[in-house]
Amino acid sequence: MDNSQKQIIEDMQNVVHQMKIDDIEENPESKFEMFTCSACAKDAPLAGSIQYSKYRLCNDCVLLYELSLKLNKIKDINEFIEKTEDLRLNEMCNFIKQDSLKEKN
């Protein structure tokens, strides 16, 4: 990874982090309002999330998506959603395992 890519990553991390802070300042409840991320399938706060087309991404996935675009790893949100399928499946499996453990106790 060259210095320009490192700088892009650092800049993007700062921007995405600031988005979350701004959202919380504008609407403190957004820190506690939850949704399920379209990319990773985790429950996440609305603060720092972004709606892309029909998909809402959590703050962490916004960072991954924007970096992937900037570094020309993907061309659009649909490709990103495709490439994050394993994340969603893994999260769903973890949910099922945890739910199963709760039922046994």
ROPA-444328 format. One line per field, with one value per residue (C-alpha): x, y, z; residue in one letter; residue number from 0. Coordinates in steps of 0.25 Angstrom, whole numbers, plus 5000, padded with zeros to 4 digits. Layout:
# ROPA-444328
X <- c(X ...)
Y <- c(Y ...)
Z <- c(Z ...)
r <- c(A ...)
k <- c(NUM ...)
This chain:
# ROPA-444328
X <- c(5000 5006 5005 4994 4985 4989 4985 4971 4968 4972 4964 4952 4952 4952 4940 4932 4935 4931 4918 4914 4917 4909 4897 4898 4899 4887 4879 4884 4873 4880 4891 4880 4871 4875 4874 4880 4891 4889 4903 4908 4894 4897 4888 4894 4891 4885 4896 4906 4898 4895 4884 4890 4878 4870 4881 4885 4899 4904 4916 4926 4921 4919 4934 4937 4928 4933 4948 4945 4939 4951 4961 4954 4951 4936 4927 4914 4906 4900 4914 4918 4905 4909 4923 4918 4909 4919 4918 4903 4903 4913 4905 4892 4899 4903 4889 4884 4894 4892 4877 4878 4887 4876 4865 4874 4875)
Y <- c(5000 5013 5026 5032 5020 5021 5036 5033 5023 5032 5043 5034 5029 5043 5047 5035 5037 5052 5048 5039 5050 5061 5051 5050 5065 5067 5056 5050 5039 5034 5027 5018 5016 5003 4997 4984 4988 4983 4979 4972 4969 4974 4983 4997 5011 5020 5030 5030 5021 5025 5020 5016 5013 5002 4999 5005 5003 5004 5014 5003 4998 5012 5013 5000 5004 5018 5013 5002 5012 5022 5011 5005 4992 4992 5000 5002 4999 4986 4980 4984 4977 4965 4964 4965 4953 4945 4956 4955 4940 4939 4949 4941 4928 4935 4940 4926 4920 4930 4928 4913 4914 4923 4913 4902 4910)
Z <- c(5000 4996 5004 4995 4998 5013 5013 5006 5017 5028 5022 5019 5034 5039 5030 5033 5048 5047 5040 5052 5062 5054 5053 5069 5071 5061 5067 5080 5079 5066 5075 5081 5069 5062 5049 5042 5032 5018 5017 5030 5035 5049 5057 5057 5061 5051 5055 5044 5035 5020 5011 4997 4987 4994 5004 5018 5022 5037 5039 5038 5025 5020 5022 5015 5003 5001 5002 4992 4983 4984 4982 4970 4977 4973 4963 4971 4983 4977 4975 4989 4994 4986 4992 5006 5005 5014 5025 5025 5025 5036 5045 5042 5046 5059 5062 5060 5069 5080 5079 5080 5092 5099 5096 5103 5115)
r <- c(M D N S Q K Q I I E D M Q N V V H Q M K I D D I E E N P E S K F E M F T C S A C A K D A P L A G S I Q Y S K Y R L C N D C V L L Y E L S L K L N K I K D I N E F I E K T E D L R L N E M C N F I K Q D S L K E K N)
k <- c(0 1 2 3 4 5 6 7 8 9 10 11 12 13 14 15 16 17 18 19 20 21 22 23 24 25 26 27 28 29 30 31 32 33 34 35 36 37 38 39 40 41 42 43 44 45 46 47 48 49 50 51 52 53 54 55 56 57 58 59 60 61 62 63 64 65 66 67 68 69 70 71 72 73 74 75 76 77 78 79 80 81 82 83 84 85 86 87 88 89 90 91 92 93 94 95 96 97 98 99 100 101 102 103 104)
